[in-house]
């Protein structure tokens, strides 16, 4: 497996459940000088909204990926907290996979970026991912944790 050319900050994903819309932003930085395609996967895809969930980041550039915990899911998690403020379910996980953009996709990606008669980026990348072997991918795993609101003694 190739070494990763992506730096991902923060190193783990955390959601503050006292927030009305629990969200975190990943900074994905391409430390190489080539274009890299990436995609974000999770063990609980219906629980989270990830935007963009796949894209291309140019060499030396940084891209923000916004991960939002669905409001309904946040409510469910809050209800499952024990008296010590702990969540007993196993932690959700995220996987960020990346690969060097194949030369034959560079022009198609530029066309998709311009949005002028180009295919949507998700369609372009979906085809590329299908043609990419696992040995070409680099992967980074991130754990997910929830920060629970402190229970007031007045409740």
TORPA-4810 file (N, C-alpha, C, O; in nm, 3 decimals):
<nodes>
NODE_1_0.085_-0.118_0.000_0.000_0.000_0.000_0.089_0.124_0.000_0.182_0.132_0.080_X
NODE_2_0.063_0.221_-0.088_0.145_0.342_-0.093_0.130_0.426_0.034_0.029_0.416_0.105_X
NODE_3_0.231_0.508_0.063_0.220_0.595_0.181_0.127_0.711_0.148_0.115_0.752_0.033_X
NODE_4_0.062_0.764_0.251_-0.038_0.868_0.231_0.026_1.003_0.200_0.125_1.043_0.262_X
NODE_5_-0.031_1.071_0.104_0.011_1.207_0.071_-0.091_1.307_0.120_-0.087_1.425_0.083_X
NODE_6_-0.183_1.261_0.204_-0.283_1.349_0.263_-0.257_1.366_0.411_-0.229_1.270_0.482_X
NODE_7_-0.265_1.491_0.456_-0.265_1.521_0.600_-0.408_1.553_0.636_-0.472_1.635_0.570_X
NODE_8_-0.458_1.490_0.741_-0.597_1.510_0.781_-0.600_1.563_0.922_-0.545_1.504_1.015_X
NODE_9_-0.667_1.677_0.938_-0.681_1.740_1.069_-0.829_1.767_1.094_-0.899_1.809_1.002_X
NODE_10_-0.879_1.745_1.212_-0.813_1.682_1.326_-0.795_1.532_1.304_-0.851_1.475_1.211_X
NODE_11_-0.717_1.471_1.391_-0.686_1.328_1.378_-0.801_1.237_1.416_-0.801_1.119_1.379_X
NODE_12_-0.898_1.288_1.487_-1.020_1.214_1.520_-1.138_1.309_1.507_-1.122_1.430_1.513_X
NODE_13_-1.255_1.252_1.488_-1.376_1.331_1.465_-1.455_1.338_1.595_-1.477_1.237_1.662_X
NODE_14_-1.498_1.459_1.630_-1.570_1.479_1.755_-1.694_1.564_1.727_-1.689_1.663_1.654_X
NODE_15_-1.806_1.524_1.786_-1.930_1.599_1.772_-1.976_1.646_1.909_-1.988_1.567_2.002_X
NODE_16_-2.003_1.775_1.919_-2.055_1.835_2.042_-2.207_1.825_2.037_-2.271_1.896_1.960_X
NODE_17_-2.264_1.737_2.118_-2.408_1.713_2.114_-2.488_1.823_2.183_-2.611_1.817_2.183_X
NODE_18_-2.422_1.922_2.243_-2.496_2.036_2.297_-2.528_2.135_2.185_-2.609_2.226_2.203_X
NODE_19_-2.463_2.118_2.070_-2.488_2.202_1.954_-2.619_2.164_1.887_-2.658_2.047_1.887_X
NODE_20_-2.687_2.263_1.830_-2.813_2.236_1.760_-2.791_2.149_1.637_-2.871_2.060_1.608_X
NODE_21_-2.682_2.175_1.565_-2.646_2.096_1.447_-2.501_2.049_1.461_-2.410_2.116_1.413_X
NODE_22_-2.480_1.935_1.528_-2.342_1.888_1.550_-2.268_1.866_1.417_-2.309_1.785_1.334_X
NODE_23_-2.159_1.939_1.401_-2.082_1.936_1.277_-1.934_1.944_1.309_-1.894_2.008_1.407_X
NODE_24_-1.855_1.881_1.227_-1.710_1.896_1.236_-1.657_1.916_1.094_-1.718_1.872_0.997_X
NODE_25_-1.544_1.984_1.085_-1.483_2.009_0.955_-1.345_1.945_0.953_-1.260_1.974_1.038_X
NODE_26_-1.323_1.858_0.855_-1.192_1.799_0.835_-1.115_1.886_0.736_-1.171_1.929_0.634_X
NODE_27_-0.990_1.911_0.765_-0.900_1.978_0.671_-0.818_1.868_0.605_-0.740_1.799_0.671_X
NODE_28_-0.835_1.854_0.474_-0.761_1.752_0.400_-0.659_1.824_0.315_-0.693_1.897_0.221_X
NODE_29_-0.532_1.804_0.348_-0.423_1.873_0.279_-0.342_1.774_0.197_-0.298_1.670_0.248_X
NODE_30_-0.324_1.807_0.072_-0.244_1.725_-0.018_-0.100_1.775_-0.006_-0.069_1.885_-0.051_X
NODE_31_-0.012_1.695_0.053_0.127_1.736_0.074_0.216_1.698_-0.044_0.337_1.722_-0.042_X
NODE_32_0.157_1.638_-0.147_0.235_1.601_-0.265_0.221_1.711_-0.371_0.156_1.813_-0.348_X
NODE_33_0.283_1.689_-0.485_0.271_1.786_-0.594_0.184_1.733_-0.708_0.185_1.789_-0.818_X
NODE_34_0.109_1.626_-0.683_0.019_1.568_-0.784_-0.125_1.577_-0.734_-0.149_1.593_-0.614_X
NODE_35_-0.219_1.568_-0.824_-0.360_1.568_-0.786_-0.397_1.434_-0.723_-0.358_1.328_-0.772_X
NODE_36_-0.472_1.441_-0.614_-0.519_1.321_-0.547_-0.671_1.321_-0.540_-0.732_1.423_-0.506_X
NODE_37_-0.730_1.208_-0.572_-0.873_1.189_-0.551_-0.890_1.127_-0.413_-0.809_1.045_-0.371_X
NODE_38_-0.995_1.168_-0.342_-1.022_1.108_-0.211_-1.171_1.083_-0.198_-1.253_1.143_-0.267_X
NODE_39_-1.203_0.990_-0.108_-1.343_0.968_-0.071_-1.349_0.937_0.077_-1.255_0.883_0.136_X
NODE_40_-1.462_0.973_0.137_-1.483_0.954_0.280_-1.594_0.851_0.297_-1.703_0.866_0.242_X
NODE_41_-1.564_0.747_0.373_-1.662_0.642_0.402_-1.684_0.639_0.554_-1.599_0.684_0.631_X
NODE_42_-1.798_0.586_0.595_-1.825_0.570_0.737_-1.898_0.438_0.762_-1.962_0.382_0.673_X
NODE_43_-1.888_0.391_0.885_-1.959_0.268_0.923_-2.109_0.294_0.942_-2.187_0.200_0.950_X
NODE_44_-2.148_0.423_0.948_-2.289_0.459_0.968_-2.332_0.566_0.867_-2.354_0.681_0.906_X
NODE_45_-2.343_0.530_0.740_-2.369_0.631_0.636_-2.502_0.706_0.650_-2.513_0.818_0.601_X
NODE_46_-2.602_0.647_0.714_-2.731_0.718_0.730_-2.728_0.816_0.847_-2.817_0.900_0.859_X
NODE_47_-2.629_0.804_0.930_-2.618_0.891_1.047_-2.553_1.025_1.014_-2.576_1.125_1.082_X
NODE_48_-2.471_1.028_0.909_-2.391_1.147_0.879_-2.415_1.198_0.738_-2.447_1.122_0.646_X
NODE_49_-2.400_1.328_0.724_-2.399_1.392_0.592_-2.256_1.442_0.571_-2.208_1.525_0.648_X
NODE_50_-2.190_1.394_0.467_-2.051_1.429_0.440_-2.047_1.505_0.307_-2.090_1.453_0.204_X
NODE_51_-1.994_1.630_0.310_-1.986_1.712_0.190_-1.853_1.782_0.179_-1.815_1.853_0.272_X
NODE_52_-1.780_1.766_0.072_-1.801_1.665_-0.030_-1.758_1.529_0.023_-1.665_1.521_0.103_X
NODE_53_-1.823_1.424_-0.021_-1.784_1.291_0.025_-1.674_1.233_-0.064_-1.612_1.132_-0.030_X
NODE_54_-1.650_1.298_-0.180_-1.537_1.262_-0.266_-1.506_1.383_-0.352_-1.595_1.460_-0.389_X
NODE_55_-1.378_1.396_-0.383_-1.337_1.510_-0.466_-1.191_1.490_-0.505_-1.130_1.386_-0.477_X
NODE_56_-1.137_1.592_-0.571_-0.996_1.592_-0.609_-0.932_1.714_-0.545_-0.984_1.826_-0.554_X
NODE_57_-0.818_1.693_-0.480_-0.745_1.804_-0.419_-0.611_1.815_-0.491_-0.537_1.717_-0.504_X
NODE_58_-0.581_1.935_-0.537_-0.458_1.960_-0.611_-0.336_1.954_-0.519_-0.349_1.970_-0.398_X
NODE_59_-0.220_1.932_-0.578_-0.095_1.928_-0.501_-0.074_2.056_-0.422_-0.088_2.166_-0.476_X
NODE_60_-0.039_2.041_-0.294_-0.012_2.155_-0.208_-0.136_2.228_-0.158_-0.123_2.327_-0.086_X
NODE_61_-0.253_2.184_-0.195_-0.377_2.252_-0.157_-0.447_2.182_-0.041_-0.418_2.067_-0.009_X
NODE_62_-0.540_2.255_0.020_-0.619_2.204_0.132_-0.767_2.217_0.097_-0.809_2.314_0.034_X
NODE_63_-0.844_2.118_0.137_-0.988_2.120_0.113_-1.060_2.091_0.244_-1.015_2.008_0.323_X
NODE_64_-1.170_2.160_0.267_-1.254_2.135_0.384_-1.360_2.031_0.350_-1.423_2.038_0.244_X
NODE_65_-1.379_1.936_0.440_-1.486_1.837_0.428_-1.572_1.852_0.552_-1.525_1.835_0.665_X
NODE_66_-1.698_1.883_0.532_-1.792_1.908_0.641_-1.869_1.780_0.670_-1.930_1.721_0.581_X
NODE_67_-1.864_1.737_0.796_-1.938_1.617_0.839_-2.040_1.660_0.943_-2.006_1.712_1.049_X
NODE_68_-2.166_1.636_0.910_-2.275_1.675_1.000_-2.345_1.550_1.051_-2.375_1.457_0.976_X
NODE_69_-2.371_1.551_1.179_-2.449_1.444_1.242_-2.596_1.480_1.222_-2.639_1.589_1.260_X
NODE_70_-2.672_1.390_1.164_-2.814_1.417_1.139_-2.884_1.446_1.272_-2.858_1.378_1.372_X
NODE_71_-2.971_1.545_1.274_-3.038_1.589_1.397_-3.112_1.474_1.465_-3.103_1.458_1.587_X
NODE_72_-3.185_1.396_1.388_-3.260_1.282_1.444_-3.165_1.183_1.511_-3.196_1.129_1.617_X
NODE_73_-3.050_1.161_1.449_-2.951_1.068_1.504_-2.890_1.123_1.633_-2.865_1.048_1.727_X
NODE_74_-2.866_1.254_1.637_-2.810_1.317_1.758_-2.908_1.298_1.874_-2.866_1.269_1.986_X
NODE_75_-3.037_1.316_1.848_-3.137_1.296_1.953_-3.135_1.152_2.005_-3.142_1.128_2.125_X
NODE_76_-3.125_1.055_1.912_-3.120_0.913_1.950_-3.000_0.884_2.039_-3.011_0.815_2.140_X
NODE_77_-2.885_0.939_2.001_-2.762_0.916_2.078_-2.775_0.974_2.218_-2.734_0.911_2.315_X
NODE_78_-2.831_1.094_2.229_-2.849_1.158_2.360_-2.937_1.072_2.451_-2.913_1.065_2.572_X
NODE_79_-3.036_1.007_2.394_-3.126_0.922_2.473_-3.057_0.795_2.521_-3.100_0.735_2.619_X
NODE_80_-2.951_0.754_2.453_-2.883_0.629_2.487_-2.765_0.649_2.583_-2.691_0.554_2.611_X
NODE_81_-2.748_0.770_2.632_-2.638_0.800_2.725_-2.675_0.749_2.864_-2.788_0.767_2.910_X
NODE_82_-2.579_0.683_2.930_-2.607_0.633_3.065_-2.592_0.744_3.169_-2.560_0.858_3.134_X
NODE_83_-2.615_0.711_3.295_-2.612_0.813_3.402_-2.473_0.875_3.422_-2.462_0.983_3.480_X
NODE_84_-2.369_0.810_3.374_-2.233_0.866_3.384_-2.197_0.951_3.262_-2.083_0.998_3.250_X
NODE_85_-2.293_0.971_3.173_-2.267_1.051_3.054_-2.188_0.976_2.948_-2.122_1.037_2.865_X
NODE_86_-2.195_0.841_2.950_-2.120_0.761_2.854_-2.215_0.698_2.753_-2.330_0.666_2.783_X
NODE_87_-2.164_0.683_2.634_-2.240_0.620_2.525_-2.185_0.480_2.509_-2.066_0.462_2.484_X
NODE_88_-2.270_0.380_2.524_-2.222_0.242_2.531_-2.203_0.174_2.396_-2.141_0.068_2.389_X
NODE_89_-2.256_0.232_2.290_-2.240_0.170_2.158_-2.095_0.177_2.114_-2.019_0.263_2.159_X
NODE_90_-2.056_0.085_2.024_-1.919_0.092_1.973_-1.905_0.218_1.887_-2.001_0.260_1.822_X
NODE_91_-1.787_0.277_1.886_-1.770_0.405_1.816_-1.785_0.392_1.665_-1.747_0.292_1.604_X
NODE_92_-1.843_0.497_1.607_-1.851_0.504_1.462_-1.711_0.530_1.409_-1.627_0.589_1.478_X
NODE_93_-1.687_0.486_1.287_-1.555_0.504_1.227_-1.569_0.567_1.090_-1.670_0.552_1.021_X
NODE_94_-1.465_0.638_1.052_-1.456_0.697_0.919_-1.329_0.648_0.852_-1.227_0.625_0.918_X
NODE_95_-1.336_0.631_0.722_-1.222_0.588_0.643_-1.206_0.686_0.528_-1.300_0.711_0.452_X
NODE_96_-1.087_0.742_0.515_-1.058_0.832_0.405_-0.959_0.761_0.314_-0.847_0.731_0.353_X
NODE_97_-1.003_0.736_0.192_-0.919_0.668_0.094_-0.876_0.769_-0.011_-0.951_0.860_-0.047_X
NODE_98_-0.754_0.752_-0.060_-0.705_0.843_-0.165_-0.621_0.766_-0.265_-0.569_0.658_-0.237_X
NODE_99_-0.609_0.825_-0.382_-0.529_0.768_-0.489_-0.487_0.883_-0.581_-0.558_0.983_-0.595_X
NODE_100_-0.372_0.867_-0.642_-0.327_0.966_-0.738_-0.425_0.967_-0.856_-0.464_0.862_-0.906_X
NODE_101_-0.463_1.086_-0.899_-0.556_1.098_-1.011_-0.491_1.041_-1.136_-0.379_1.078_-1.172_X
NODE_102_-0.563_0.951_-1.200_-0.510_0.887_-1.321_-0.504_0.990_-1.434_-0.594_1.073_-1.447_X
NODE_103_-0.398_0.986_-1.516_-0.382_1.085_-1.623_-0.503_1.099_-1.715_-0.537_1.209_-1.758_X
NODE_104_-0.567_0.987_-1.745_-0.681_0.993_-1.836_-0.803_1.064_-1.776_-0.899_1.093_-1.847_X
NODE_105_-0.800_1.091_-1.643_-0.911_1.159_-1.577_-0.886_1.308_-1.555_-0.978_1.381_-1.518_X
NODE_106_-0.764_1.355_-1.577_-0.732_1.496_-1.548_-0.821_1.592_-1.626_-0.877_1.685_-1.568_X
NODE_107_-0.835_1.572_-1.756_-0.918_1.661_-1.838_-1.065_1.651_-1.799_-1.136_1.752_-1.796_X
NODE_108_-1.111_1.530_-1.769_-1.252_1.510_-1.731_-1.281_1.580_-1.599_-1.388_1.638_-1.581_X
NODE_109_-1.185_1.574_-1.504_-1.201_1.641_-1.374_-1.206_1.792_-1.394_-1.289_1.859_-1.333_X
NODE_110_-1.119_1.846_-1.478_-1.120_1.990_-1.504_-1.252_2.033_-1.566_-1.305_2.139_-1.533_X
NODE_111_-1.305_1.951_-1.654_-1.434_1.980_-1.716_-1.546_1.977_-1.610_-1.634_2.063_-1.611_X
NODE_112_-1.540_1.880_-1.521_-1.640_1.871_-1.415_-1.631_1.990_-1.320_-1.733_2.039_-1.273_X
NODE_113_-1.510_2.037_-1.293_-1.491_2.154_-1.207_-1.551_2.279_-1.269_-1.604_2.365_-1.198_X
NODE_114_-1.543_2.290_-1.400_-1.596_2.409_-1.468_-1.749_2.406_-1.475_-1.812_2.509_-1.497_X
NODE_115_-1.807_2.289_-1.458_-1.952_2.268_-1.459_-2.018_2.312_-1.589_-2.140_2.331_-1.593_X
NODE_116_-1.942_2.327_-1.695_-1.999_2.362_-1.825_-2.007_2.236_-1.910_-1.909_2.195_-1.973_X
NODE_117_-2.123_2.176_-1.911_-2.149_2.055_-1.989_-2.065_1.935_-1.945_-2.061_1.834_-2.014_X
NODE_118_-2.000_1.946_-1.831_-1.923_1.833_-1.781_-2.010_1.742_-1.697_-2.117_1.780_-1.651_X
NODE_119_-1.962_1.620_-1.679_-2.032_1.526_-1.591_-2.015_1.575_-1.448_-1.916_1.642_-1.417_X
NODE_120_-2.110_1.542_-1.359_-2.089_1.574_-1.218_-1.962_1.504_-1.167_-1.931_1.391_-1.207_X
NODE_121_-1.890_1.571_-1.078_-1.766_1.516_-1.023_-1.789_1.378_-0.962_-1.704_1.290_-0.975_X
NODE_122_-1.902_1.358_-0.897_-1.928_1.228_-0.835_-1.934_1.116_-0.939_-1.889_1.005_-0.913_X
NODE_123_-1.990_1.146_-1.057_-1.995_1.045_-1.163_-1.856_1.012_-1.216_-1.821_0.896_-1.238_X
NODE_124_-1.776_1.118_-1.235_-1.639_1.100_-1.286_-1.558_1.014_-1.189_-1.492_0.919_-1.229_X
NODE_125_-1.566_1.050_-1.061_-1.486_0.978_-0.962_-1.539_0.837_-0.937_-1.460_0.746_-0.911_X
NODE_126_-1.670_0.816_-0.945_-1.726_0.683_-0.925_-1.667_0.585_-1.027_-1.632_0.472_-0.993_X
NODE_127_-1.656_0.630_-1.149_-1.599_0.544_-1.254_-1.450_0.516_-1.224_-1.402_0.404_-1.242_X
NODE_128_-1.379_0.619_-1.180_-1.237_0.601_-1.150_-1.216_0.504_-1.033_-1.128_0.419_-1.037_X
NODE_129_-1.299_0.518_-0.928_-1.285_0.429_-0.812_-1.308_0.284_-0.854_-1.239_0.194_-0.806_X
NODE_130_-1.402_0.261_-0.944_-1.429_0.124_-0.990_-1.308_0.064_-1.061_-1.286_-0.057_-1.055_X
NODE_131_-1.231_0.149_-1.127_-1.115_0.102_-1.203_-0.986_0.100_-1.121_-0.880_0.067_-1.173_X
NODE_132_-0.995_0.135_-0.995_-0.877_0.144_-0.909_-0.865_0.020_-0.822_-0.961_-0.019_-0.755_X
NODE_133_-0.749_-0.042_-0.823_-0.730_-0.161_-0.738_-0.700_-0.118_-0.595_-0.648_-0.009_-0.571_X
NODE_134_-0.733_-0.204_-0.501_-0.711_-0.173_-0.359_-0.564_-0.147_-0.328_-0.532_-0.071_-0.237_X
NODE_135_-0.475_-0.210_-0.403_-0.331_-0.192_-0.377_-0.284_-0.050_-0.410_-0.178_-0.008_-0.364_X
NODE_136_-0.362_0.024_-0.488_-0.325_0.161_-0.523_-0.374_0.263_-0.421_-0.330_0.378_-0.421_X
NODE_137_-0.465_0.222_-0.335_-0.527_0.314_-0.239_-0.442_0.336_-0.116_-0.371_0.246_-0.071_X
NODE_138_-0.450_0.457_-0.061_-0.400_0.480_0.073_-0.522_0.507_0.160_-0.620_0.566_0.114_X
NODE_139_-0.517_0.463_0.284_-0.632_0.474_0.373_-0.592_0.532_0.506_-0.486_0.502_0.560_X
NODE_140_-0.679_0.617_0.559_-0.662_0.673_0.692_-0.791_0.648_0.769_-0.899_0.682_0.722_X
NODE_141_-0.778_0.589_0.889_-0.895_0.561_0.971_-0.906_0.666_1.081_-0.806_0.705_1.142_X
NODE_142_-1.029_0.711_1.105_-1.055_0.808_1.211_-1.166_0.755_1.301_-1.265_0.699_1.254_X
NODE_143_-1.146_0.772_1.431_-1.249_0.736_1.529_-1.343_0.855_1.548_-1.305_0.970_1.528_X
NODE_144_-1.463_0.824_1.588_-1.563_0.928_1.612_-1.603_0.924_1.759_-1.629_0.817_1.814_X
NODE_145_-1.607_1.040_1.822_-1.653_1.048_1.961_-1.759_1.157_1.973_-1.767_1.249_1.891_X
NODE_146_-1.840_1.144_2.076_-1.946_1.240_2.103_-1.918_1.309_2.236_-1.883_1.244_2.334_X
NODE_147_-1.933_1.440_2.237_-1.921_1.517_2.361_-2.063_1.548_2.404_-2.139_1.612_2.331_X
NODE_148_-2.098_1.501_2.523_-2.234_1.515_2.570_-2.250_1.640_2.655_-2.157_1.679_2.726_X
NODE_149_-2.367_1.703_2.649_-2.392_1.818_2.734_-2.391_1.774_2.880_-2.438_1.665_2.913_X
NODE_150_-2.338_1.858_2.965_-2.336_1.826_3.107_-2.479_1.833_3.160_-2.554_1.926_3.131_X
NODE_151_-2.514_1.731_3.238_-2.649_1.728_3.294_-2.656_1.826_3.412_-2.571_1.826_3.501_X
NODE_152_-2.757_1.908_3.408_-2.776_2.005_3.514_-2.840_1.935_3.634_-2.924_1.846_3.619_X
NODE_153_-2.800_1.977_3.752_-2.861_1.915_3.870_-3.006_1.963_3.886_-3.080_1.908_3.968_X
NODE_154_-3.046_2.063_3.810_-3.182_2.117_3.818_-3.280_2.042_3.728_-3.400_2.068_3.732_X
NODE_155_-3.228_1.948_3.647_-3.318_1.877_3.555_-3.387_1.761_3.623_-3.466_1.691_3.560_X
</nodes>
